[in-house]
């Protein structure tokens, strides 16, 4: 749980601060603040339905991930507002560094893993 700085695995840019929290025993996550220059007030322009043109700040992006193994959470709804896509996901702390969180999104048999860094205020 806690606050994490999201790092784009393709270009190394710090994108946002995401808060992870438990609700009814399930892991949830939401965007607290966008840090990427020029995107501070980003709207979900690619989104459809009720999320269309809504602010990304405050948006829930991790939904009801369940702990499957000790410290490993899996779920079916990891939302990327920039792409307006939902992925299956897996989240766990780096076993070598508790200040690094691994966040993996799956699309069919393909996946990408980002390393998020613990946010210290």
Backbone as CSV, one residue per row, in Angstrom:
resi,resn,N_x,N_y,N_z,CA_x,CA_y,CA_z,C_x,C_y,C_z
1,UNK,0.849,-1.166,0.000,0.000,0.000,0.000,0.894,1.228,0.000
2,UNK,0.300,2.369,-0.136,1.082,3.597,-0.105,1.047,4.326,-1.433
3,UNK,1.952,5.292,-1.559,2.016,6.127,-2.756,3.249,5.754,-3.570
4,UNK,3.061,5.737,-4.898,4.120,5.277,-5.801,4.248,6.222,-6.990
5,UNK,5.506,6.482,-7.395,5.775,7.254,-8.609,5.806,6.279,-9.775
6,UNK,4.957,6.512,-10.757,4.923,5.640,-11.930,5.995,6.099,-12.910
7,UNK,6.731,5.139,-13.439,7.819,5.408,-14.371,7.501,4.689,-15.675
8,UNK,7.488,5.433,-16.783,7.239,4.830,-18.094,8.401,3.910,-18.435
9,UNK,8.115,2.641,-18.700,9.175,1.663,-18.976,9.812,1.869,-20.343
10,UNK,9.220,2.682,-21.192,9.774,2.903,-22.532,10.746,4.075,-22.580
11,UNK,10.437,5.154,-21.810,11.284,6.345,-21.911,11.815,6.842,-20.569
12,UNK,11.450,6.186,-19.471,11.965,6.546,-18.158,11.350,7.785,-17.532
13,UNK,10.321,8.354,-18.157,9.679,9.570,-17.644,8.806,9.227,-16.432
14,UNK,8.942,10.045,-15.375,8.043,9.927,-14.227,6.710,10.524,-14.634
15,UNK,5.644,9.730,-14.551,4.354,10.143,-15.093,3.373,10.645,-14.027
16,UNK,3.291,9.935,-12.903,2.244,10.283,-11.934,2.561,9.699,-10.569
17,UNK,1.763,10.104,-9.602,1.763,9.468,-8.285,0.450,8.715,-8.173
18,UNK,0.563,7.430,-7.868,-0.603,6.567,-7.710,-0.658,6.096,-6.263
19,UNK,-1.839,6.158,-5.688,-2.051,5.656,-4.336,-2.667,4.269,-4.413
20,UNK,-2.037,3.321,-3.725,-2.594,1.973,-3.602,-3.168,1.829,-2.201
21,UNK,-4.357,1.246,-2.122,-5.028,1.094,-0.840,-5.895,-0.162,-0.886
22,UNK,-6.216,-0.658,0.294,-7.092,-1.824,0.377,-8.495,-1.375,0.719
23,UNK,-9.446,-2.030,0.063,-10.862,-1.792,0.328,-11.535,-3.152,0.292
24,UNK,-12.157,-3.529,1.388,-12.795,-4.843,1.514,-11.812,-5.967,1.198
25,UNK,-10.550,-5.790,1.616,-9.530,-6.824,1.432,-8.938,-6.891,0.032
26,UNK,-9.372,-6.005,-0.872,-8.877,-6.013,-2.250,-8.046,-4.763,-2.512
27,UNK,-7.030,-4.914,-3.343,-6.139,-3.811,-3.676,-6.758,-2.923,-4.756
28,UNK,-6.782,-1.634,-4.478,-7.313,-0.633,-5.403,-6.214,0.389,-5.647
29,UNK,-6.328,1.156,-6.731,-5.354,2.206,-6.980,-5.976,3.350,-7.755
30,UNK,-5.519,4.571,-7.437,-6.024,5.747,-8.150,-4.886,6.738,-8.359
31,UNK,-5.036,7.541,-9.395,-4.054,8.567,-9.724,-4.266,9.741,-8.763
32,UNK,-3.233,10.065,-7.988,-3.328,11.211,-7.081,-2.903,12.494,-7.769
33,UNK,-1.813,12.405,-8.547,-1.264,13.616,-9.158,-0.492,13.242,-10.416
34,UNK,-0.663,14.033,-11.459,0.110,13.848,-12.681,1.369,14.704,-12.564
35,UNK,2.524,14.090,-12.819,3.802,14.783,-12.697,4.423,15.129,-14.045
36,UNK,3.993,14.440,-15.098,4.597,14.648,-16.412,4.322,16.070,-16.905
37,UNK,5.392,16.767,-17.278,5.285,18.150,-17.741,4.352,18.252,-18.942
38,UNK,3.456,19.236,-18.899,2.531,19.472,-19.990,1.266,18.630,-19.948
39,UNK,1.201,17.670,-19.025,0.023,16.791,-18.948,-0.658,16.882,-17.592
40,UNK,-0.315,17.911,-16.815,-0.814,18.036,-15.445,-2.338,18.026,-15.343
41,UNK,-3.023,18.565,-16.333,-4.491,18.621,-16.306,-5.100,17.705,-17.354
42,UNK,-4.446,16.574,-17.612,-4.875,15.662,-18.680,-6.300,15.157,-18.461
43,UNK,-6.997,15.034,-19.581,-8.333,14.442,-19.594,-8.249,13.114,-20.330
44,UNK,-9.150,12.229,-20.020,-9.179,10.916,-20.672,-9.912,11.053,-22.013
45,UNK,-9.207,11.632,-22.982,-9.855,11.933,-24.271,-10.135,10.690,-25.105
46,UNK,-9.344,9.632,-24.927,-9.572,8.401,-25.687,-10.616,7.499,-25.035
47,UNK,-10.985,7.830,-23.809,-11.950,7.004,-23.076,-13.330,7.090,-23.716
48,UNK,-14.128,6.082,-23.399,-15.515,6.057,-23.848,-16.425,6.046,-22.626
49,UNK,-17.685,6.313,-22.857,-18.671,6.227,-21.784,-18.473,7.284,-20.721
50,UNK,-18.683,6.891,-19.475,-18.672,7.849,-18.372,-17.298,8.463,-18.106
51,UNK,-16.220,7.826,-18.581,-14.873,8.372,-18.375,-14.443,9.358,-19.462
52,UNK,-15.209,9.443,-20.530,-14.863,10.324,-21.651,-14.650,11.756,-21.168
53,UNK,-13.460,12.299,-21.471,-13.080,13.678,-21.149,-13.072,13.991,-19.651
54,UNK,-12.984,12.974,-18.811,-12.873,13.186,-17.362,-11.404,13.383,-16.996
55,UNK,-11.119,14.120,-15.903,-9.734,14.309,-15.465,-9.094,12.975,-15.064
56,UNK,-7.833,12.807,-15.453,-7.110,11.593,-15.083,-6.753,11.645,-13.595
57,UNK,-6.423,12.844,-13.087,-6.172,12.970,-11.648,-7.430,12.584,-10.893
58,UNK,-7.270,11.687,-9.926,-8.393,11.202,-9.144,-9.032,9.940,-9.708
59,UNK,-8.649,9.558,-10.921,-9.251,8.400,-11.589,-8.732,7.080,-10.999
60,UNK,-9.650,6.163,-10.764,-9.258,4.826,-10.325,-8.712,4.060,-11.525
61,UNK,-7.532,3.413,-11.332,-6.905,2.676,-12.431,-6.640,1.213,-12.089
62,UNK,-6.701,0.868,-10.798,-6.514,-0.518,-10.363,-7.766,-0.909,-9.594
63,UNK,-8.396,-1.996,-10.044,-9.697,-2.386,-9.506,-9.660,-3.792,-8.916
64,UNK,-9.859,-3.889,-7.615,-10.153,-5.155,-6.928,-9.151,-6.270,-7.218
65,UNK,-7.866,-5.955,-7.086,-6.844,-6.994,-7.228,-6.825,-7.826,-5.945
66,UNK,-6.745,-9.135,-6.115,-6.811,-10.059,-5.000,-5.432,-10.651,-4.744
67,UNK,-5.085,-10.785,-3.466,-3.801,-11.396,-3.124,-3.888,-12.895,-3.415
68,UNK,-3.027,-13.385,-4.321,-3.064,-14.788,-4.722,-1.950,-15.591,-4.068
69,UNK,-0.809,-14.983,-3.927,0.314,-15.550,-3.173,0.722,-14.459,-2.198
70,UNK,1.558,-14.779,-1.248,1.960,-13.771,-0.270,2.601,-12.575,-0.976
71,UNK,1.907,-11.433,-0.914,2.442,-10.213,-1.492,2.274,-10.064,-2.992
72,UNK,1.600,-11.001,-3.642,1.362,-10.922,-5.089,-0.143,-10.733,-5.310
73,UNK,-0.482,-9.663,-6.016,-1.880,-9.336,-6.280,-2.170,-9.481,-7.770
74,UNK,-3.309,-10.069,-8.084,-3.711,-10.231,-9.480,-5.140,-9.737,-9.650
75,UNK,-5.420,-9.243,-10.859,-6.759,-8.769,-11.142,-7.007,-8.659,-12.628
76,UNK,-8.238,-8.367,-12.960,-8.657,-8.314,-14.365,-8.836,-6.889,-14.874
77,UNK,-8.613,-5.894,-14.001,-8.866,-4.521,-14.457,-7.757,-3.576,-13.982
78,UNK,-6.767,-3.443,-14.859,-5.675,-2.480,-14.708,-5.853,-1.512,-15.874
79,UNK,-6.286,-0.292,-15.577,-6.694,0.645,-16.621,-5.593,1.649,-16.927
80,UNK,-5.281,1.815,-18.196,-4.319,2.813,-18.656,-5.104,3.947,-19.312
81,UNK,-5.272,5.087,-18.615,-6.083,6.171,-19.178,-5.460,6.821,-20.411
82,UNK,-4.136,6.728,-20.554,-3.490,7.331,-21.715,-3.872,6.591,-22.998
83,UNK,-3.969,5.273,-22.905,-4.361,4.461,-24.062,-5.845,4.121,-24.050
84,UNK,-6.500,4.380,-22.918,-7.904,4.006,-22.715,-8.085,2.510,-22.931
85,UNK,-7.166,1.749,-22.334,-7.211,0.285,-22.455,-7.181,-0.341,-21.069
86,UNK,-7.839,-1.489,-20.949,-7.865,-2.252,-19.715,-7.118,-3.561,-19.926
87,UNK,-6.294,-3.902,-18.937,-5.465,-5.103,-19.004,-5.710,-5.967,-17.776
88,UNK,-5.393,-7.253,-17.907,-5.257,-8.086,-16.715,-3.934,-7.668,-16.093
89,UNK,-3.777,-7.846,-14.782,-2.551,-7.365,-14.175,-2.066,-8.187,-13.001
90,UNK,-0.830,-7.887,-12.644,-0.162,-8.528,-11.510,0.720,-7.458,-10.867
91,UNK,0.710,-7.380,-9.538,1.458,-6.374,-8.797,2.170,-7.055,-7.633
92,UNK,3.466,-6.713,-7.461,4.232,-7.270,-6.347,5.416,-6.366,-6.035
93,UNK,5.873,-6.437,-4.782,7.072,-5.704,-4.393,8.298,-6.419,-4.935
94,UNK,9.287,-5.645,-5.361,10.566,-6.208,-5.786,11.188,-6.907,-4.573
95,UNK,11.507,-8.206,-4.672,12.046,-8.918,-3.507,13.408,-8.380,-3.048
96,UNK,14.117,-7.679,-3.922,15.432,-7.138,-3.579,15.376,-5.691,-3.094
97,UNK,14.232,-5.029,-3.266,14.118,-3.624,-2.887,12.654,-3.278,-2.609
98,UNK,12.271,-3.145,-1.326,10.874,-2.874,-0.975,10.394,-1.478,-1.384
99,UNK,11.290,-0.656,-1.935,10.883,0.661,-2.427,10.595,0.634,-3.923
100,UNK,10.579,-0.579,-4.497,10.243,-0.751,-5.912,9.055,-1.699,-6.024
101,UNK,8.075,-1.282,-6.810,6.868,-2.070,-7.023,6.821,-2.480,-8.487
102,UNK,6.600,-3.738,-8.745,6.476,-4.241,-10.109,4.993,-4.265,-10.477
103,UNK,4.663,-3.659,-11.604,3.285,-3.605,-12.085,3.288,-4.138,-13.510
104,UNK,2.642,-5.271,-13.704,2.638,-5.937,-15.010,1.228,-5.957,-15.573
105,UNK,1.112,-5.546,-16.837,-0.157,-5.597,-17.546,-0.092,-6.629,-18.651
106,UNK,-1.133,-7.447,-18.772,-1.196,-8.523,-19.769,-2.247,-8.202,-20.825
107,UNK,-1.896,-8.428,-22.075,-2.834,-8.363,-23.191,-2.623,-9.651,-23.971
108,UNK,-3.580,-10.569,-23.863,-3.439,-11.931,-24.408,-2.183,-12.545,-23.790
109,UNK,-1.234,-13.008,-24.597,-0.034,-13.641,-24.054,1.147,-12.663,-23.956
110,UNK,0.928,-11.417,-24.342,1.965,-10.394,-24.250,1.830,-9.640,-22.928
111,UNK,2.952,-9.110,-22.431,2.880,-8.307,-21.216,3.997,-7.277,-21.191
112,UNK,3.786,-6.256,-20.372,4.789,-5.235,-20.075,4.827,-5.066,-18.569
113,UNK,6.033,-4.847,-18.054,6.198,-4.634,-16.623,6.850,-3.284,-16.387
114,UNK,6.243,-2.490,-15.530,6.837,-1.231,-15.111,7.317,-1.384,-13.679
115,UNK,8.338,-0.605,-13.331,8.806,-0.522,-11.949,8.427,0.842,-11.422
116,UNK,7.591,0.859,-10.400,7.183,2.100,-9.760,8.023,2.272,-8.499
117,UNK,8.315,3.511,-8.164,9.167,3.809,-7.003,8.338,4.402,-5.873
118,UNK,8.651,3.952,-4.651,7.924,4.456,-3.488,8.064,5.968,-3.433
119,UNK,6.953,6.661,-3.185,6.949,8.126,-3.117,7.123,8.553,-1.676
120,UNK,8.142,9.351,-1.440,8.392,9.918,-0.119,8.000,11.385,-0.166
121,UNK,7.103,11.793,0.706,6.660,13.202,0.695,7.656,14.080,1.418
